[in-house]
Amino acid sequence: MEGDRKRSANASSQQPRKKKSSKVKTKHLDPKFLELRRTLQIACGTKNFSTAMEAYERLHINEGIKMESQSFYNLLNLCEGLSERGVHIGTPKNPKNKDAPSANEKLEKREFSNEERKKFAFELKSKMDANDLPLNETAYTALIRILCKSGDLEEAETLIQQAGNCAQCKPKLRMFSCLMSAFCSRGELDGALRIWATMASIKRINKTGKIEISIEPTEKEYCMIIKCATMVGDFKVIDRALSDLAEDVLIPSLDTTNAIIQWFQSKHAIRSASDKESESALERVTGLPSAEAPSFGPLQCASSTLPEISKSVPIDLITGTIESGCLEGMKLKPVPLTLNAWQAMLATNEHIVLKGELEEHGNVSEFAGGGKGKKRIATKLDMEKRAEQWQDFIHFLSTKYGPPSFEQDAANDKNGSLDLVIDGANIGYYKQNFAKSPRHVDYRQIDRFLEHVKREGKTVLLFLHARHFATKLMPRWAESIVDKWDKEGILYRTPYGCNDDWFWMHAALWCGRNTMVLSNDEMRDHHFQMCAYRSFLRWKERQQVRFDIISGQVSLFYPDVYSRRIQKLDDKSFVIPLPKRGDENRFLDGSHAADDSAPEEETYVCIKQR
C-alpha cells in the first residue's frame, strides 16, 4: 500500500500542471465600473477628452462609481492632450451592455480651453491626494505641460520639485524638457538654467534602492538654451552650451546648426563695453553641473564686424583640408577623448563585467541590447567565477602590456606596445551567412587578416571565445592554425560564461590611444549599456578599424585623420559638420537619421571671427 501511494504521488507529480489563465476575472466587478474604465481607455486611444469628461461626471461624480489609479492617470493625460507621446491604457474589452459606447462609435469632440483643462486636471489631482493615490511620472508630466500651456511656469517649477521627492515618480527628461522649452520661448534664460540644475540634482532610485545618475540634456535641450541665450545676448551661456554640445553630439541636426549660426549673425556676437559689466545667467543660477568640456570661447568679435560664415564647404577627405570658404586651407583635427572620459570608459566596462550592468540602469530592461535577445540571468556562483576569470585577464594585461596607458602619445612599458586588438568572431563569421555554411568561424579567414596586419608591422592581440576551440566545433584542419597563433603569443581565449566583446574592448582601452580595434561590429550593445557615458561613440570614431574582403584581398579602413564633429580650429575659427546620407549610426541619441534629401558628400559650416 505504501509503495502504491508513492507511485500514485509520483505519477500525479509528473502530470503537467495546468497553466493559470491569463484572463482577468471581471464578473465580480460592477458593470458600471468596467464601463467607466473602458470608456476612458477608448477616449485615450482617440484623444477624446469630452467623452472622458462626460463618463467621469456621469459615473464617478453623479453615481459614485469608484475609479482606479490608472483611470485617473488616463484622465490627467487626456487633460494635457497626449502631446508627443502615448500612454498605456490597457486593452478595452467589448461590453455586454449594449447601451455602452462601442470602440468604433464616432464620438463628438468638444473643444476645451487651456484654463478648463487646467482646472479639471487639478481637481483630479486633489481627489487623488485625498484618496492617497500617488502621481506617477506620466501624471506629473501631464500636469507640468498643462501649466506650461497656460503660462504658469513658476507653479510648474514647484511641481517639478514635488515630483523629485515622490517615491512613485521616476523622473524622465520629458518632464523637465517641456518646462525648459517654455522658459526659453519666453526668453527667461535663468528659468531654463534652473531646470537644467534641477535635472542634475534629482537622483533617480532604482529597484535595488541605489541612487542613479542625474538626468542629462540632449541635443534638443542644448538647442533650446542656445536659442534663448542668443535672444538675450548671454555669450557665456552660449559658450557653455556649445562646449557641452560639441562634447556630447557628433553631428548636430540642421536646426541646432542654424541656432549656432544665428548667434554668430546676431548683434551680440560683437563685443561691447557693457558686456564686461553684465552678469551672466551662469553666475546667477547655482547648482549647474561642472563644465567638463573644453571652452569654445571667446565667442564674440573684438571688432565691429560680424564673423564670416561659409556654408556647405567641402573638404579633402584624405587630409581633412578645407577646400573653400572663409577657412580655406585650414585642416580639421583629430579630437581625442579627455583623460577623464577614457578612464571612465575603462572603469565602466569593468563594472559591467563584474556587476552584470550599471546600477544606474536599475534593471529596467530584460533585454541585453544590440538585438541579442533577453539577458542571461547570472547566479551568484556565475558572478564569482566571472570575477576570478576577469582577474586572470587583468593579470595577463598587466604582465604583457604593463599598467593602463591613457596619455595621448604614451608608449606602453617594458613589454612592448599593442597596435591592434582583433575581434576574431566578427572576422571569422564575415560573409559566412550562406546556404550550408559551417557552424564554426572561418579560421583561415582570420589567419589571412592576421598575416596582413603583421606584414604592415602591426603588433596584434586576437580574441576568440573558448567555444570556438571545442573539439566538436573546431575542424581538425584548423588545429595547426590555432597552434601557430598560440606559439606567436597573439591569441587570448575568452572563457565560457563571458562575452568576448568585454575582453577585446577592455584590452583596447587598457593599452591606450595608440591601440585600435579591428571589427565591423557597430557595438550597439555596448552603447546601450554605456549610454550614461557619452564618450563611447567618440571613442569608437577614433579607435575602430573597419575591414572588407574584395576579390579575395583584405582591405582595412582606418579612422580618418580628423574628427567629424563640431570643433575649434583656433581661437577664431570653428567648423560644424553637416548631416550627409548614411549618418544614421553616427548620431548619439539615435533620434536623427539623414534621409535621401541629405547630400552624399561630407560638408561643413565654417565660421571665422574677426
C-alpha positions as CSV (number, residue, x, y, z in Angstrom):
1,M,0.0,0.0,0.0
2,E,2.8,2.4,0.9
3,G,4.5,1.7,-2.4
4,D,1.2,2.2,-4.3
5,R,0.7,5.5,-2.6
6,K,4.3,6.6,-3.5
7,R,3.8,5.5,-7.1
8,S,0.4,7.3,-7.2
9,A,2.1,10.5,-5.8
10,N,4.9,10.3,-8.2
11,A,2.5,9.8,-11.1
12,S,0.4,12.8,-10.1
13,S,3.5,14.9,-9.6
14,Q,4.6,14.1,-13.2
15,Q,1.3,15.2,-14.7
16,P,1.6,18.6,-16.4
17,R,0.4,21.4,-14.4
18,K,-2.5,23.5,-15.8
19,K,-1.4,26.9,-16.7
20,K,-3.1,29.7,-14.9
21,S,-5.5,31.6,-17.0
22,S,-4.1,35.0,-18.1
23,K,-7.7,36.4,-18.4
24,V,-8.6,38.9,-15.8
25,K,-11.8,37.9,-14.0
26,T,-14.3,40.8,-14.1
27,K,-17.6,39.1,-13.3
28,H,-17.5,40.2,-9.7
29,L,-16.9,43.9,-10.7
30,D,-19.6,46.5,-11.1
31,P,-20.6,46.7,-14.8
32,K,-20.6,50.5,-14.5
33,F,-17.0,50.4,-13.1
34,L,-16.0,48.4,-16.2
35,E,-17.9,50.8,-18.4
36,L,-16.1,53.8,-16.9
37,R,-12.7,52.1,-17.3
38,R,-13.3,51.1,-20.9
39,T,-14.7,54.4,-21.9
40,L,-11.6,56.2,-20.6
41,Q,-9.4,53.7,-22.4
42,I,-11.1,54.3,-25.7
43,A,-11.1,58.0,-25.1
44,C,-7.3,57.9,-24.7
45,G,-7.0,55.9,-27.9
46,T,-9.0,58.6,-29.8
47,K,-7.8,61.6,-27.7
48,N,-11.5,62.3,-27.0
49,F,-11.4,64.4,-23.8
50,S,-15.0,65.4,-24.0
51,T,-16.2,61.8,-23.9
52,A,-13.9,61.0,-21.0
53,M,-15.2,64.1,-19.1
54,E,-18.9,63.0,-19.7
55,A,-18.2,59.5,-18.4
56,Y,-16.3,60.8,-15.4
57,E,-19.0,63.2,-14.3
58,R,-21.9,60.8,-15.0
59,L,-20.5,57.6,-13.4
60,H,-17.9,58.8,-10.9
61,I,-19.3,62.2,-9.7
62,N,-23.0,61.6,-10.0
63,E,-23.3,57.8,-9.4
64,G,-20.3,57.4,-7.1
65,I,-18.6,54.7,-9.2
66,K,-15.1,54.1,-7.8
67,M,-12.1,54.9,-10.1
68,E,-8.8,53.0,-10.0
69,S,-5.4,54.9,-10.2
70,Q,-4.8,54.0,-13.9
71,S,-8.1,55.7,-14.8
72,F,-7.0,58.9,-13.0
73,Y,-3.7,58.7,-14.9
74,N,-5.6,58.3,-18.2
75,L,-7.8,61.3,-17.4
76,L,-4.8,63.5,-16.5
77,N,-3.1,62.7,-19.7
78,L,-6.2,63.4,-21.7
79,C,-6.4,66.8,-20.0
80,E,-2.9,67.6,-21.4
81,G,-3.8,66.2,-24.8
82,L,-1.3,63.3,-25.0
83,S,1.1,65.6,-27.0
84,E,4.3,64.0,-28.3
85,R,3.6,60.7,-26.6
86,G,1.1,58.0,-26.0
87,V,0.0,56.5,-22.7
88,H,-0.5,52.9,-21.6
89,I,-4.3,52.5,-21.5
90,G,-4.8,48.7,-21.2
91,T,-6.9,46.7,-23.6
92,P,-10.6,47.8,-23.8
93,K,-13.0,44.8,-23.8
94,N,-16.3,44.6,-25.7
95,P,-19.0,45.2,-23.1
96,K,-22.1,43.0,-22.7
97,N,-24.1,46.1,-22.0
98,K,-25.3,47.1,-25.5
99,D,-26.1,50.6,-24.3
100,A,-22.4,51.3,-23.6
101,P,-20.5,53.1,-26.4
102,S,-18.7,50.7,-28.8
103,A,-15.0,51.0,-29.7
104,N,-15.8,52.0,-33.2
105,E,-18.5,54.5,-32.4
106,K,-17.7,58.1,-33.5
107,L,-18.0,60.3,-30.5
108,E,-18.5,64.0,-30.8
109,K,-15.5,66.0,-29.6
110,R,-15.9,69.3,-27.7
111,E,-13.0,71.9,-27.6
112,F,-11.7,72.8,-24.1
113,S,-9.6,75.9,-23.3
114,N,-6.3,75.6,-21.5
115,E,-7.9,77.0,-18.4
116,E,-10.7,74.5,-18.4
117,R,-8.2,71.7,-18.8
118,K,-6.0,73.1,-16.1
119,K,-9.0,73.4,-13.7
120,F,-10.2,69.9,-14.3
121,A,-6.6,68.4,-14.0
122,F,-6.0,69.9,-10.6
123,E,-9.4,68.8,-9.4
124,L,-8.3,65.3,-10.3
125,K,-5.0,65.8,-8.5
126,S,-6.9,67.0,-5.4
127,K,-9.1,63.8,-5.5
128,M,-6.0,61.6,-5.9
129,D,-4.3,63.4,-2.9
130,A,-7.4,62.9,-0.8
131,N,-7.5,59.2,-1.6
132,D,-3.8,58.8,-1.1
133,L,-3.2,57.8,-4.8
134,P,0.3,58.8,-5.7
135,L,1.1,60.5,-9.0
136,N,3.5,58.7,-11.4
137,E,5.8,60.3,-13.9
138,T,3.3,60.5,-16.7
139,A,0.8,62.2,-14.4
140,Y,3.4,64.8,-13.2
141,T,4.5,65.4,-16.8
142,A,0.9,65.9,-17.9
143,L,0.3,68.5,-15.1
144,I,3.5,70.3,-15.8
145,R,2.7,70.5,-19.5
146,I,-0.8,71.8,-18.8
147,L,0.8,74.5,-16.6
148,C,3.3,75.4,-19.3
149,K,0.5,75.8,-21.9
150,S,-1.4,78.1,-19.5
151,G,1.8,80.1,-18.8
152,D,2.1,79.2,-15.1
153,L,5.8,78.4,-15.2
154,E,6.5,79.1,-11.6
155,E,3.8,76.7,-10.5
156,A,5.2,74.1,-12.9
157,E,8.6,74.6,-11.4
158,T,7.2,74.0,-7.9
159,L,5.5,70.8,-9.2
160,I,8.8,69.5,-10.6
161,Q,10.4,69.9,-7.2
162,Q,7.5,68.0,-5.7
163,A,7.9,65.2,-8.3
164,G,11.6,64.8,-7.3
165,N,10.5,64.0,-3.8
166,C,7.8,61.5,-4.8
167,A,8.9,57.9,-4.4
168,Q,6.4,56.7,-7.0
169,C,7.7,59.1,-9.6
170,K,10.7,58.2,-11.6
171,P,11.6,61.4,-13.4
172,K,12.3,61.4,-17.1
173,L,13.8,64.0,-19.3
174,R,10.5,64.8,-20.9
175,M,9.1,66.1,-17.6
176,F,11.9,68.8,-17.5
177,S,12.2,69.4,-21.2
178,C,8.7,70.9,-21.6
179,L,9.3,73.4,-18.8
180,M,12.7,74.3,-20.1
181,S,11.2,74.9,-23.5
182,A,8.5,77.2,-22.0
183,F,11.1,79.3,-20.2
184,C,13.3,79.5,-23.4
185,S,10.4,80.5,-25.6
186,R,9.7,83.5,-23.1
187,G,13.4,84.4,-23.1
188,E,13.7,83.5,-19.4
189,L,17.2,82.1,-19.5
190,D,17.6,81.9,-15.7
191,G,14.5,79.7,-15.5
192,A,15.8,77.4,-18.2
193,L,19.1,77.0,-16.4
194,R,17.4,76.4,-13.1
195,I,15.6,73.4,-14.8
196,W,19.0,72.2,-16.0
197,A,20.3,72.5,-12.4
198,T,17.3,70.6,-11.1
199,M,17.8,67.8,-13.7
200,A,21.4,67.5,-12.4
201,S,20.3,67.4,-8.7
202,I,17.4,65.0,-8.9
203,K,18.7,61.4,-8.4
204,R,16.5,58.6,-9.6
205,I,16.2,55.5,-7.4
206,N,16.4,52.0,-8.9
207,K,14.7,48.8,-7.8
208,T,17.7,47.9,-5.6
209,G,17.4,51.2,-3.7
210,K,20.6,52.6,-5.1
211,I,20.9,56.1,-6.4
212,E,21.1,56.5,-10.2
213,I,22.7,59.2,-12.3
214,S,21.2,62.6,-12.8
215,I,19.2,63.4,-15.9
216,E,21.3,64.9,-18.7
217,P,20.2,67.2,-21.5
218,T,20.2,66.0,-25.1
219,E,20.8,68.0,-28.3
220,K,17.2,69.2,-28.1
221,E,17.7,71.0,-24.8
222,Y,21.1,72.4,-25.8
223,C,19.5,73.8,-28.9
224,M,16.7,75.5,-26.8
225,I,19.4,77.1,-24.5
226,I,21.5,78.3,-27.4
227,K,18.4,80.0,-29.0
228,C,17.4,81.6,-25.7
229,A,20.9,82.8,-24.9
230,T,21.0,84.3,-28.4
231,M,17.7,86.1,-27.7
232,V,19.1,87.7,-24.5
233,G,22.7,88.0,-25.6
234,D,24.4,85.9,-22.9
235,F,27.7,84.9,-24.6
236,K,28.8,82.9,-21.5
237,V,25.8,80.6,-21.7
238,I,26.4,80.2,-25.4
239,D,30.0,79.1,-24.7
240,R,28.8,76.6,-22.1
241,A,26.0,75.1,-24.2
242,L,28.1,74.9,-27.3
243,S,31.0,73.3,-25.5
244,D,28.8,70.6,-24.0
245,L,27.0,70.1,-27.3
246,A,30.3,69.6,-29.1
247,E,31.3,67.0,-26.5
248,D,28.0,65.1,-26.5
249,V,26.8,65.2,-30.1
250,L,29.0,64.2,-33.0
251,I,26.9,65.7,-35.8
252,P,24.2,68.2,-34.9
253,S,20.9,68.4,-36.7
254,L,20.2,71.3,-39.1
255,D,18.0,73.0,-36.5
256,T,20.9,73.1,-34.0
257,T,23.4,74.2,-36.6
258,N,21.1,77.1,-37.6
259,A,20.7,78.1,-34.0
260,I,24.5,78.3,-33.7
261,I,24.7,80.4,-36.9
262,Q,22.0,82.7,-35.6
263,W,24.3,83.6,-32.6
264,F,27.2,84.5,-34.8
265,Q,24.9,86.6,-37.0
266,S,23.3,88.4,-34.1
267,K,24.4,91.8,-32.7
268,H,25.5,90.1,-29.5
269,A,28.3,88.3,-31.4
270,I,30.2,91.7,-31.4
271,R,31.8,92.6,-28.0
272,S,30.6,95.8,-26.4
273,A,31.7,97.7,-23.4
274,S,28.6,96.8,-21.5
275,D,29.3,93.0,-21.9
276,K,32.2,93.3,-19.4
277,E,29.8,94.7,-16.7
278,S,26.8,92.5,-17.4
279,E,26.2,89.4,-15.3
280,S,25.6,86.0,-17.0
281,A,22.8,83.7,-16.1
282,L,25.6,81.2,-15.3
283,E,26.6,83.4,-12.4
284,R,23.1,83.9,-11.1
285,V,21.9,80.3,-11.2
286,T,23.5,77.8,-8.8
287,G,23.6,74.0,-9.0
288,L,24.6,73.5,-12.6
289,P,26.8,70.5,-13.2
290,S,30.5,71.3,-13.5
291,A,31.7,72.0,-17.0
292,E,34.0,69.2,-18.2
293,A,34.2,70.0,-21.9
294,P,36.9,72.5,-23.1
295,S,35.6,76.0,-23.6
296,F,34.8,77.2,-27.1
297,G,35.2,80.9,-26.1
298,P,35.7,83.7,-26.8
299,L,32.5,83.7,-28.9
300,Q,32.4,87.5,-29.6
301,C,34.3,89.5,-32.1
302,A,36.6,92.3,-30.8
303,S,36.0,94.3,-34.0
304,S,32.7,95.8,-35.1
305,T,32.3,93.3,-37.9
306,L,30.3,90.1,-37.6
307,P,32.0,86.8,-38.2
308,E,32.3,85.5,-41.7
309,I,30.3,82.3,-42.3
310,S,30.6,79.8,-45.2
311,K,28.1,77.1,-45.7
312,S,28.2,73.6,-47.3
313,V,32.0,73.8,-47.6
314,P,33.7,70.6,-49.0
315,I,36.9,69.1,-47.6
316,D,39.7,66.9,-48.7
317,L,38.7,63.5,-47.2
318,I,42.3,62.3,-47.1
319,T,43.9,65.2,-45.4
320,G,40.9,67.0,-43.8
321,T,41.9,70.2,-45.5
322,I,39.0,72.8,-46.0
323,E,38.8,73.4,-49.8
324,S,37.0,76.7,-50.0
325,G,35.2,79.4,-48.0
326,C,36.5,81.6,-45.2
327,L,38.7,78.9,-43.7
328,E,40.2,77.6,-46.9
329,G,43.5,75.8,-46.4
330,M,42.9,75.1,-42.7
331,K,42.8,71.4,-41.6
332,L,40.3,69.6,-39.4
333,K,42.0,68.0,-36.4
334,P,41.5,64.6,-34.6
335,V,39.8,65.3,-31.3
336,P,40.7,62.7,-28.7
337,L,38.8,61.8,-25.6
338,T,39.8,63.5,-22.5
339,L,41.8,61.6,-19.9
340,N,38.8,61.5,-17.5
341,A,36.5,60.2,-20.2
342,W,38.9,57.4,-21.2
343,Q,39.4,56.3,-17.6
344,A,35.6,56.4,-17.1
345,M,35.1,54.1,-20.0
346,L,37.6,51.6,-18.7
347,A,36.0,51.6,-15.3
348,T,32.5,51.3,-16.8
349,N,33.4,48.3,-18.9
350,E,34.9,46.5,-15.9
351,H,31.9,47.4,-13.8
352,I,29.5,45.9,-16.4
353,V,31.6,42.7,-16.4
354,L,31.7,42.3,-12.6
355,K,28.2,43.5,-11.7
356,G,26.3,42.5,-14.8
357,E,25.3,46.1,-15.6
358,L,25.5,49.6,-14.3
359,E,23.5,50.3,-11.2
360,E,22.1,53.4,-12.8
361,H,20.2,51.3,-15.3
362,G,18.1,49.9,-12.5
363,N,17.5,46.6,-14.2
364,V,14.8,48.4,-16.2
365,S,15.1,46.1,-19.2
366,E,15.2,42.3,-19.5
367,F,17.0,42.6,-22.9
368,A,20.7,42.8,-23.5
369,G,20.5,45.4,-26.3
370,G,22.0,45.2,-29.8
371,G,19.4,42.7,-30.9
372,K,20.9,39.9,-28.8
373,G,17.7,39.0,-27.0
374,K,16.9,38.6,-23.4
375,K,19.6,39.0,-20.7
376,R,21.0,35.8,-19.3
377,I,20.5,35.9,-15.5
378,A,23.8,35.1,-13.9
379,T,23.8,33.4,-10.5
380,K,26.0,34.4,-7.6
381,L,28.3,31.4,-8.4
382,D,28.5,32.6,-12.0
383,M,29.5,36.1,-10.9
384,E,32.1,34.8,-8.5
385,K,33.6,32.6,-11.3
386,R,33.5,35.5,-13.7
387,A,35.4,37.7,-11.2
388,E,38.1,35.1,-11.0
389,Q,38.4,34.9,-14.8
390,W,38.5,38.6,-15.1
391,Q,41.3,38.9,-12.5
392,D,43.3,36.4,-14.6
393,F,42.7,38.6,-17.6
394,I,43.8,41.8,-15.8
395,H,46.9,39.9,-14.7
396,F,47.6,38.9,-18.3
397,L,47.2,42.6,-19.5
398,S,49.5,43.9,-16.7
399,T,52.2,41.3,-17.4
400,K,52.2,41.6,-21.1
401,Y,51.5,45.3,-21.6
402,G,52.1,47.0,-18.3
403,P,49.8,49.3,-16.4
404,P,46.9,51.1,-18.1
405,S,48.0,53.8,-20.6
406,F,45.9,56.9,-21.1
407,E,48.2,59.7,-22.4
408,Q,47.9,60.8,-26.0
409,D,51.3,59.7,-27.2
410,A,52.4,57.4,-24.4
411,A,54.1,54.2,-25.4
412,N,53.4,51.1,-23.3
413,D,56.1,50.0,-20.9
414,K,58.8,47.3,-21.0
415,N,56.7,44.5,-22.6
416,G,56.0,46.5,-25.8
417,S,53.0,48.2,-27.3
418,L,49.8,46.9,-28.9
419,D,48.7,48.3,-32.2
420,L,45.6,46.3,-33.0
421,V,43.1,44.4,-31.0
422,I,41.2,41.9,-33.2
423,D,37.6,40.8,-32.8
424,G,38.1,37.3,-34.1
425,A,34.5,36.2,-34.2
426,N,33.5,39.3,-36.2
427,I,36.1,38.5,-38.8
428,G,35.6,34.7,-38.7
429,Y,31.9,35.0,-39.4
430,Y,32.2,37.7,-42.1
431,K,30.4,36.8,-45.3
432,Q,29.8,33.3,-43.9
433,N,26.0,33.5,-43.9
434,F,25.3,31.4,-46.9
435,A,23.5,28.1,-47.5
436,K,25.1,25.1,-45.8
437,S,27.8,27.4,-44.2
438,P,29.7,25.7,-41.4
439,R,28.8,26.5,-37.7
440,H,32.4,27.4,-36.9
441,V,34.3,30.6,-37.7
442,D,36.5,30.7,-40.8
443,Y,39.9,30.1,-39.2
444,R,41.7,30.6,-42.5
445,Q,40.0,33.9,-43.0
446,I,41.0,35.1,-39.5
447,D,44.6,34.0,-40.2
448,R,44.6,35.8,-43.5
449,F,43.8,39.1,-41.7
450,L,46.5,38.4,-39.1
451,E,49.1,37.8,-41.8
452,H,48.0,41.0,-43.5
453,V,48.4,43.3,-40.4
454,K,51.7,41.6,-39.4
455,R,53.1,42.5,-42.9
456,E,52.1,46.1,-42.1
457,G,54.3,45.8,-39.0
458,K,51.4,45.8,-36.5
459,T,51.6,44.1,-33.1
460,V,48.2,42.3,-32.6
461,L,46.2,40.5,-30.0
462,L,43.4,38.2,-31.2
463,F,40.3,37.5,-29.1
464,L,38.2,34.4,-29.7
465,H,35.7,32.8,-27.3
466,A,36.6,29.4,-25.9
467,R,33.7,27.7,-27.6
468,H,35.5,28.2,-31.0
469,F,38.1,25.7,-29.8
470,A,35.8,23.0,-28.6
471,T,36.6,19.6,-30.1
472,K,33.1,19.1,-31.5
473,L,33.1,22.5,-33.3
474,M,36.7,23.2,-34.5
475,P,37.7,21.1,-37.5
476,R,40.9,19.1,-37.4
477,W,42.5,21.1,-40.2
478,A,42.2,24.3,-38.0
479,E,44.4,22.9,-35.2
480,S,47.7,23.8,-36.9
481,I,46.5,27.4,-37.4
482,V,45.5,27.8,-33.8
483,D,48.8,26.2,-32.7
484,K,50.6,28.8,-34.7
485,W,48.6,31.6,-33.0
486,D,49.5,30.2,-29.6
487,K,53.2,29.9,-30.4
488,E,53.2,33.5,-31.5
489,G,51.5,34.6,-28.3
490,I,48.8,36.6,-30.1
491,L,45.7,34.6,-29.1
492,Y,43.5,35.1,-26.0
493,R,40.7,32.6,-25.4
494,T,37.8,34.3,-23.6
495,P,36.2,32.0,-21.1
496,Y,32.8,30.4,-21.1
497,G,30.1,32.5,-19.4
498,C,31.6,35.7,-20.6
499,N,31.1,38.0,-23.6
500,D,34.3,38.2,-25.6
501,D,33.4,41.8,-26.5
502,W,34.2,42.8,-22.9
503,F,37.7,41.5,-23.2
504,W,38.8,42.9,-26.5
505,M,37.3,46.3,-25.7
506,H,39.0,46.3,-22.3
507,A,42.3,45.5,-23.9
508,A,42.0,48.3,-26.3
509,L,41.1,50.8,-23.5
510,W,43.8,49.4,-21.3
511,C,46.6,49.8,-23.8
512,G,45.8,53.4,-24.7
513,R,45.1,55.8,-27.5
514,N,47.6,54.2,-29.9
515,T,45.7,50.9,-29.8
516,M,43.0,50.3,-32.5
517,V,40.2,47.8,-32.7
518,L,39.7,45.7,-35.9
519,S,36.0,45.0,-36.1
520,N,32.9,45.8,-38.2
521,D,30.7,45.5,-35.1
522,E,28.6,48.6,-34.6
523,M,28.9,47.8,-30.8
524,R,25.2,48.8,-30.2
525,D,25.0,46.5,-27.2
526,H,28.0,48.4,-25.6
527,H,26.4,51.7,-26.5
528,F,23.2,50.5,-24.9
529,Q,25.0,49.6,-21.6
530,M,27.3,52.6,-21.6
531,C,24.6,55.1,-22.6
532,A,25.3,57.1,-19.5
533,Y,28.8,57.8,-20.7
534,R,28.5,59.8,-23.9
535,S,32.2,59.4,-24.7
536,F,31.5,55.9,-26.2
537,L,30.8,56.9,-29.8
538,R,33.6,59.4,-29.8
539,W,36.0,56.6,-28.7
540,K,34.6,54.4,-31.4
541,E,35.1,57.1,-34.1
542,R,38.8,57.4,-33.3
543,Q,39.7,53.8,-32.5
544,Q,37.7,51.5,-34.8
545,V,39.3,50.0,-37.9
546,R,36.8,48.5,-40.3
547,F,37.5,45.9,-42.9
548,D,36.3,44.2,-46.1
549,I,37.4,41.3,-48.4
550,I,37.4,42.5,-52.0
551,S,38.2,39.9,-54.7
552,G,39.9,37.8,-52.0
553,Q,42.1,40.6,-50.8
554,V,41.9,42.1,-47.3
555,S,41.1,45.8,-47.1
556,L,41.4,47.8,-43.9
557,F,39.8,51.2,-43.4
558,Y,41.4,53.2,-40.6
559,P,39.8,56.2,-38.9
560,D,40.1,59.5,-40.7
561,V,43.0,61.7,-39.8
562,Y,40.4,64.2,-38.5
563,S,37.3,64.0,-36.3
564,R,34.0,64.8,-38.0
565,R,32.4,66.8,-35.2
566,I,32.0,70.4,-34.1
567,Q,35.5,71.6,-33.4
568,K,37.5,74.7,-32.8
569,L,40.5,75.1,-35.2
570,D,42.0,78.1,-33.5
571,D,40.8,81.0,-31.2
572,K,38.7,82.5,-34.0
573,S,37.8,79.5,-36.3
574,F,35.0,76.9,-35.9
575,V,33.6,74.2,-38.0
576,I,30.2,72.4,-37.8
577,P,29.7,69.1,-39.8
578,L,26.5,69.0,-41.8
579,P,24.5,65.7,-42.0
580,K,25.1,63.5,-45.0
581,R,23.4,60.4,-46.3
582,G,24.3,57.4,-44.3
583,D,24.7,59.2,-41.0
584,E,22.1,57.1,-39.2
585,N,24.6,55.4,-36.9
586,R,26.6,58.5,-36.1
587,F,24.0,60.3,-34.0
588,L,24.5,59.8,-30.3
589,D,20.9,60.0,-29.1
590,G,19.5,57.9,-32.0
591,S,16.8,60.5,-32.7
592,H,18.1,61.8,-36.0
593,A,18.6,60.0,-39.3
594,A,19.8,61.6,-42.5
595,D,17.2,60.9,-45.3
596,D,17.6,60.9,-49.0
597,S,17.4,64.7,-49.1
598,A,20.8,64.9,-47.3
599,P,23.8,65.3,-49.6
600,E,26.1,62.3,-50.2
601,E,29.3,64.3,-49.7
602,E,30.8,65.5,-46.4
603,T,30.4,69.3,-46.0
604,Y,30.8,71.8,-43.2
605,V,29.7,75.2,-41.9
606,C,32.8,77.3,-41.4
607,I,32.8,80.3,-39.0
608,K,35.7,82.8,-38.9
609,Q,35.6,85.6,-36.2
610,R,37.3,88.9,-37.0
